[in-house]
């Protein structure tokens, strides 16, 4: 027959083991959840960055399209090379900095 002390010891041992296992499972759940939340937030931030970059590229493309349309409407587009440097740029003398005194 098992004595009262041994019976209480076995009860405490089982409760401690059960509690430790449950705490471990809860910690694992929390750790996994925190990792998933961090991953989702990271993906959301990445989406926001990509949308901002796409919007900026779209604005740039729209501005370029408007400028080209205005250029064509002015009637200059048929005779001009849009990628060539301007005549003023070719004729301009380079500006050099004045030497400094080392006094």
N, C-alpha and C positions, 0 to 999 in steps of 0.2 A: 504494500500500500504506500502511496506517495504522501509525504507529509505536507503540511500547510506551507512551510517555507519553500519547499521545492516546487509546489504547485504555483505559488506566487512568483517564484523566479521564472518558471516557464511562461507564465502569463506576461510578465514584463519583457521577457526575451522576444516573444512573438509580437507583442505590441510595438516594440522598438524596431524589429526587423520589418514589420508591415509599414510602420510610419516612415522608415528610411526609404523603402521601395517607393512608396507613394510620393514622397518629397522628390526623389530622383526622377520619377516619371513627370511630375509637375515641372521640375526644372528643365527637363528635356523639351517639354511642350513649349515652355516660355522661350527657351533658347531658339527653337525652330521658328516660333512665331516672330520673334524679334528679327531673325535673319530674313524671313520672308517679307516683313514690313520694310526693312531697309532696302531689300532688292526692289520692291515695288516703288518705293520713293525714288530710288536711283533711276529706274526706268522712266518714271514720270518726268523727272528733271531732264533726262536725255531727250524725251519727246518735246519738252518745252524748248530746249536749245535748238533742236532740229527745226521746229516750227518757226522760231525767230529767224534762223538762218535762211529758211525757205522764203519767208515773207520779205526779208531784206533783199534776197536775190530777185524776187518778183518785182519789188519796187524799182530796183536797179534796171531790170530788163524793160519795165514799162517806161521809165524815164528815157532809156536809150531808144526805144521804139518811137516815143514822141519826138525826140530830137531828130531822128532820121526822117520821120514823116514831115517835120517842119523843113528840113533840108531839101527834101524832094519837092515839097510844095513851092519852095523858093526858086526851083528850076535850075539849081546848081548841081544837082546830083549826077546828071548825065555827063558832065565834063570834069568833075573833080574826083580825085582819089582820096577817099576818106581816111586812109591810113598814112598818107604822105604827110611829112612835116609842113608846117605853115611857112610861107615865104618869109614872113617877118622873123621867124626863128632861124632861118638860114643866113639872113643878112645881119643879124645882130652880133655885135662884137662881144666876146666873153668878158664878164666883169671879174676883175681880179682884186683880191684884197690888198690893201696897202700894207707894206711891211711895218712891223712894230719896232720901236726903239727898245733895245735891251738895256735900259738904264736903271 
